[in-house]
């Protein structure tokens, strides 16, 4: 190979020949192709429909105890439930994150309507009750007011107690 630097520009024929040489060299395999060997064997002979030997009973030998399997199933259920709660919370918080004034007004409008109806019904019931019952008390009225002031002032903290009887 000639590694001397080229000081002049290549002609079109030289550039085409150099490009073909680079492409041919790049796409040649570096090593001979690898021969593949089968790694498994499949027996395609037919299985007989019945045989000489009766089936053998196989005992149930579980590796995991029943209580551990129960705990595993319960933990999967709890995890799925918590995931549901988390998704619900996420949806609620996403909704709260996109709150607008019109959205708040539309959400609170039914509650405001219910409050207005309840207030109107309460006012009507109160008016109906007050017009039916009239309590008239006659007799002398005695009013006695006694005010006792005690003050204990010591240092920075003070306490004043007013007893009205």
N, C-alpha and C positions, 0 to 999 in steps of 0.2 A: 504494500500500500504506500501511496505517496502522501505524506503528511506535510509537505511543504506548503506554506501559505500561497494562495493565488493572489497575485498582485494586480491582475487585469480582470475585467469582467468576462464571464463565460459567454460564449456564443449560444445561439438557440439550440443548436445540435448538441453541444457539450452539456448544456443545462438539462436537456431532455434525457441524455444518456446517464447523467449523474442522478436524476430523479428516479429513473427506472432501476438503477443499481441500489439506491437506498430502499425503495419499496420492495424489491425482490429480497434483499437481505433482511428486512424487517419481518416479512411474512413467511420465512422459511422456518420449519420446526427445529428447535434447538436439540431435541433428543428424539430417538426413534419412538413411534407410537407405542403405548403400553398395551399389552395384551390383557384382556379382562377374563377372569376366571369366575365361574359361578360360585356363589357363597352359600347356596341353599339347595336342597333337593326336595322335590315333590313326588310323592308316590301316588300315581293315578289309578292304581288297581282298585277294582270295586270291592266294597266292604260287603261280606255276606249278610243276608237278611236275618239269619238266625245261626246260632252256633252250638257247640257241644257243651259249653260251660255256662252255668246259670250266672246271673249278675251277682256281684259281690257287694254286700252291705258295707258302706263306708261311714264310719262314725263321724259325728259332727264335732270337729275339734276347732273351735274358734280361737284365734290368737288374742283377740280383744275381749275382755270380760264384758258382761252385759251392762253393768253399771257405767263402765267407761263409754260404751256406745250410746247409752242414754244421755250421758252428759254431753257427748259430742253433738247429738241431735238437738238437744236443748240449746246448746251454745249457737248452733247454726240458726235456730229459730229466733233467739234473742238478737243475734247479729242482723238477721233480716228485718226484724221489727225496728231495731235502732236505725237501720239504714232507711227504712220508710219514714221514721220520725225525722231523721236528718234531711231527707229530700223534701218533706213537707215544710220544715223550718226554712230550708233554702228557698223554696218557692215563695213563702210568706215574706222573707226578707228581700227577695228580688222585687216583689211587688211593692214593698215599702220603700225600696230604693228609687223607684220610678214614680213617686207620688207627685201629683200636680194639684193645683188648687181646684180645678174642675173635678178631678177624681175624688178629692176629699169631700167636696160638696155633694157629689153624687152618692157617695157612701153614707154620709151623715143625713142626707135628705129624708130617708124613711124614718130614722130615729127622731129627727126634729118634728116630722109629721105626727108620729106616735105621741111625742111629748105634748104637742099642741092639742091633740084630741084628748089626752088624759087630763090636761089642765082645764080644758073646757068642761069635761064631764065632772071633774072635781069641783069646779066653780058652780055648776048647776046643782049638784048634790048639796053643797054647802048652803047655797041660796034657798033651796027647798027646805032644808032642815031649820035654818034660822027663821023662816017665816012661820013655821008650824009651832015651834016651842017658844013660849015666852015665860020666863021666870021673873016674877015680881016679888021682891022681898020688901017687907015693911017693918020698921022698927028702928030703935036707936042704934047708932054706930059709934063705937068708941075706938079711937086710934091713939096708941101710945108709942112713942119713939124714944129710945134711950141709946145714946152713942157713948162708947167707952174707948178712949185712946190710950194705948200703952206703948211706950217707946223705950227700947233698950239700945242705947248707943254706946258701943265700946270700940274704940280704935277705928279701923278702916271700915268694918262691916256694921251695918245697923239694920234694925228690924222694927217696922212700925206695923201695929196690928189694930185695925179698926173693927170693932164689933158693933153691928147695928142690930138692935132688937126692937 
